[in-house]
Amino acid sequence: MSHVVFVLLPQVHLLDVAGPAQVFGTAVSCGQPYRLSYVAEHEDVPSAQGLPLTARTRWPTLGPGDLVVVPGWQTSTLRTGPGPGPALLERMRAHHAAGGTVASVCAGAEALGQAGLLDGRRCTTHHAHQDELAARYPRATVVRDVLFTSDDRVVTSAGIASGIDLALHLLSVRHGPALAARVARGMVVYARRNGHEPQTSAMLRHRAHLDDTVHRVQDLIDARFTEPLTLARLADHAGVSQRTLTRLFGRATGGLTPLRYQQTLRLERAAHLISHGATVEAAARDVGFEDARMLRRLRARAT
């Protein structure tokens, strides 16, 4: 996705906008060609926190690789919220029908519901609105106690800060977990689990620390996990002894060694390739194993 369009409704929550916008803006500084736009039904948009916002009323031309995000707004009930107009709803429907992705943060799920995009799909919203969302859109499956859901290019997230998790997830899916981890580290945020579902990637799961030495080593492993990386090479890269690196790495990642971390990345990437039709042998070669025996052994151990 190269264009990210935020749809602003009256009483929009600032963090619902700023969180995902910061994620994609940071991705731009990492070399990704994103363009961020803000559209609304009227140029002046009051925010829930009192800061006035200005948006365009004319939409940019979008393609299948672009993203539309509807941030949430302050409201006691979804039914009494500001509500998007027919033209805005049609824009969202048309974008999704053309192959694009539509996302929401918090109460923004109401706009997706009015557009008919929640029917037959899993979704979520702020815990205060989950019961009402389920009642208003009985054809949707409202998932509780998760940070975000993704179903057929309709991505919904829970309250406020979960928009950051949603945006990191989209970066990971589109560009790989290494970029998402880099952006998360730049924003100094924890990459959290999606409720009961598995964490998106080990690159995110084991980045919730502030040890710069370990981060430097992880940066190298993330970028070259398909290559042979000896402990000596990693320690030299970090400027510490092998023993010190092993100790620091284990403390920061919950007991992993650099080799086990690399194997975890290979295993997850191989699982992704296999789920998309690759053979075990082909996946093993692509992620750096000399043959499929080690991959089968690691997969069996993980299971």
C-alpha positions in Angstrom: 0.0 0.0 0.0 1.4 3.4 -1.0 -1.4 5.7 0.0 -2.9 5.8 3.5 -6.1 7.8 3.8 -7.5 8.7 7.2 -11.2 9.5 7.3 -11.9 12.1 10.0 -15.3 12.4 11.6 -16.4 15.0 14.2 -15.1 14.4 17.7 -12.4 12.1 16.4 -9.9 10.9 19.0 -6.5 12.3 18.4 -4.6 9.2 19.3 -6.8 7.1 17.0 -5.4 9.2 14.2 -1.9 10.0 15.5 -0.9 6.4 16.5 -1.4 4.8 13.0 -0.2 7.9 11.3 3.0 7.8 13.3 3.6 4.2 12.4 3.3 4.8 8.7 5.2 8.1 8.9 8.0 6.3 10.6 7.9 3.7 7.8 8.5 6.6 5.4 11.6 7.5 7.2 12.7 3.8 6.8 12.4 4.1 3.1 8.9 3.0 2.4 7.0 5.1 -0.2 3.8 5.9 1.8 1.7 9.0 1.3 -0.6 10.1 4.1 -3.8 12.0 3.4 -6.7 13.2 5.7 -10.2 13.5 4.3 -13.5 14.5 5.8 -17.0 15.6 4.8 -16.1 19.2 5.9 -12.7 20.8 6.0 -12.8 21.7 9.7 -13.0 18.7 12.0 -13.3 19.2 15.8 -11.5 16.6 17.8 -12.6 15.0 21.1 -9.6 16.6 22.8 -10.3 20.1 21.6 -7.6 20.5 19.0 -9.2 21.6 15.7 -8.1 19.6 12.7 -8.2 20.4 9.0 -8.8 17.8 6.2 -9.5 17.7 2.5 -13.0 17.1 1.2 -11.7 15.7 -2.1 -10.5 12.1 -2.0 -7.2 11.1 -3.8 -7.3 8.4 -6.5 -6.8 5.0 -4.8 -5.7 1.6 -6.0 -5.9 -1.9 -4.6 -2.7 -1.5 -2.7 -3.9 1.5 -0.7 -5.4 1.7 2.8 -8.4 3.6 4.2 -8.4 4.1 8.0 -11.4 5.3 9.9 -10.3 6.5 13.4 -12.8 6.4 16.2 -14.7 9.3 17.8 -16.0 10.2 21.2 -19.5 8.9 21.7 -21.6 7.3 24.5 -23.2 4.9 22.0 -22.5 4.0 18.4 -26.1 4.8 17.4 -25.8 8.4 18.6 -22.3 9.1 17.1 -21.6 11.5 14.3 -22.1 8.9 11.6 -20.6 9.0 8.1 -22.7 10.3 5.2 -23.8 8.1 2.2 -20.9 9.4 -0.1 -18.3 8.4 2.5 -19.8 5.0 3.0 -19.9 4.4 -0.8 -16.2 5.4 -1.0 -15.3 2.8 1.5 -17.4 0.1 -0.1 -16.0 0.9 -3.6 -12.4 0.8 -2.3 -12.8 -2.6 -0.7 -14.7 -4.0 -3.7 -11.7 -2.9 -5.9 -9.3 -4.9 -3.8 -8.3 -2.3 -1.2 -8.0 -2.6 2.5 -10.3 -0.7 5.0 -9.4 -0.4 8.6 -10.9 1.1 11.7 -9.8 2.1 15.2 -12.2 2.0 18.2 -15.7 3.3 17.3 -14.6 3.6 13.7 -15.9 0.1 13.3 -19.4 1.6 13.2 -18.6 3.3 9.9 -17.4 -0.1 8.5 -20.6 -1.6 9.8 -22.8 1.0 8.1 -20.9 0.4 4.9 -21.7 -3.3 5.1 -18.1 -4.3 5.4 -18.5 -6.2 8.7 -21.2 -8.6 7.4 -19.9 -12.2 7.5 -16.5 -11.1 8.9 -14.7 -11.0 12.3 -14.3 -7.6 13.8 -13.7 -5.9 17.1 -14.0 -2.4 18.7 -13.5 -0.7 22.1 -14.8 -2.9 24.9 -17.4 -0.3 25.8 -19.0 -0.7 22.4 -18.7 -4.4 21.7 -22.2 -5.4 22.8 -23.8 -2.6 20.8 -21.7 -3.4 17.7 -22.8 -7.0 17.9 -26.4 -6.0 18.3 -26.3 -3.5 15.5 -24.6 -5.8 13.0 -25.8 -9.4 13.8 -24.2 -10.8 10.6 -20.7 -9.8 12.0 -18.7 -11.8 14.4 -17.5 -9.5 17.2 -14.3 -10.8 18.7 -13.8 -9.7 22.3 -10.6 -9.2 24.3 -8.3 -8.9 21.3 -6.3 -5.9 20.1 -7.2 -6.2 16.4 -8.8 -8.6 13.8 -8.1 -9.0 10.2 -10.6 -10.7 7.8 -10.6 -10.4 4.0 -9.0 -6.9 3.9 -11.2 -5.5 6.7 -9.1 -4.8 9.7 -10.5 -3.5 13.0 -8.9 -2.6 16.3 -10.0 -2.0 19.8 -9.7 1.2 21.7 -7.3 4.2 21.2 -3.7 2.9 21.3 -4.6 -0.4 19.6 -4.5 1.5 16.4 -0.7 1.4 16.7 -0.8 -2.4 16.9 -3.1 -2.5 13.9 -0.7 -0.4 11.9 2.3 -2.4 12.9 0.5 -5.6 11.9 -0.2 -4.1 8.4 3.4 -3.2 8.0 4.5 -6.7 9.0 2.1 -8.3 6.5 3.0 -6.0 3.7 6.8 -5.6 4.2 7.8 -8.3 6.6 8.3 -8.3 10.4 11.8 -6.8 10.2 10.3 -3.4 9.1 7.5 -3.6 11.7 10.1 -4.3 14.4 12.3 -1.4 13.3 9.3 1.0 13.3 8.2 -0.3 16.7 11.6 0.2 18.1 11.8 3.7 16.7 8.5 4.6 18.4 9.6 2.9 21.6 6.5 0.8 21.9 5.9 -2.7 22.9 4.5 -5.0 20.2 1.8 -6.8 22.0 -0.2 -10.0 21.4 -3.5 -10.0 19.7 -5.5 -11.3 22.6 -5.6 -15.2 22.5 -4.0 -15.3 19.1 -0.3 -15.9 18.5 2.0 -12.9 18.3 2.5 -11.9 14.7 6.3 -12.5 14.7 9.2 -13.3 16.9 10.8 -10.2 15.6 8.1 -8.2 17.5 7.7 -10.6 20.4 11.4 -10.4 21.4 11.8 -6.7 20.9 10.1 -5.5 24.0 13.4 -4.4 25.7 15.7 -1.4 25.7 19.1 -3.1 25.4 20.8 -1.3 22.5 23.5 -4.0 22.2 21.0 -6.7 21.8 18.9 -4.6 19.4 22.0 -4.1 17.2 22.5 -7.9 17.0 18.8 -8.5 16.4 18.9 -5.9 13.5 21.7 -8.0 11.9 19.9 -11.3 12.4 16.6 -9.9 11.2 18.2 -8.7 8.0 20.3 -11.9 7.4 18.6 -14.7 9.2 18.9 -17.0 6.1 22.8 -16.7 6.3 25.2 -18.6 8.6 25.8 -16.2 11.5 28.3 -17.4 14.1 28.3 -16.2 17.6 31.8 -14.7 17.1 30.5 -12.7 14.1 27.6 -11.4 16.1 29.7 -10.5 19.1 32.2 -8.7 16.9 29.3 -6.8 15.3 28.1 -5.7 18.8 31.6 -4.9 20.1 31.3 -7.3 23.1 32.7 -10.7 23.9 30.8 -13.9 23.0 30.1 -14.6 26.6 28.7 -11.1 27.3 26.5 -11.2 24.2 25.0 -14.6 25.2 24.3 -13.2 28.7 22.8 -9.9 27.5 20.8 -11.6 24.7 19.2 -14.2 27.1 18.3 -11.5 29.6 16.7 -9.3 27.0 14.8 -12.0 25.1 13.6 -14.2 28.0 16.3 -16.8 27.7 16.9 -17.1 24.0 20.4 -17.5 22.5 21.2 -15.7 19.3 21.1 -19.0 17.4 17.7 -20.0 18.8 16.4 -16.5 17.9 17.7 -17.0 14.3 16.1 -20.5 14.2 12.8 -19.1 15.4 12.8 -16.5 12.5 13.6 -19.2 10.0 10.9 -21.5 11.4 8.2 -18.8 11.2 9.3 -17.7 7.7 9.3 -21.4 6.5 5.8 -21.9 8.0 4.6 -18.9 6.1 6.0 -20.2 2.8 4.5 -23.7 3.4 1.1 -22.2 4.1 1.3 -20.5 0.7 2.1 -23.7 -1.2 5.8 -24.2 -0.9 7.1 -27.7 -0.2 9.0 -28.3 3.0 12.2 -28.8 1.0 11.8 -25.5 -0.9 11.0 -23.6 2.3 14.0 -25.1 4.0 16.3 -23.9 1.3 14.7 -20.4 1.1 15.2 -19.8 4.9 18.8 -21.0 5.0 18.7 -24.7 6.0 21.0 -27.0 4.1 18.2 -29.6 3.9 14.7 -30.2 5.2 15.6 -32.4 8.1 16.4 -29.6 10.5 13.2 -27.7 9.5 11.1 -30.9 10.1 12.9 -31.4 13.5 12.2 -27.8 14.6 8.6 -27.9 13.4 8.0 -31.1 15.3 9.6 -29.6 18.4 7.4 -26.5 18.1 4.3 -28.5 17.7 
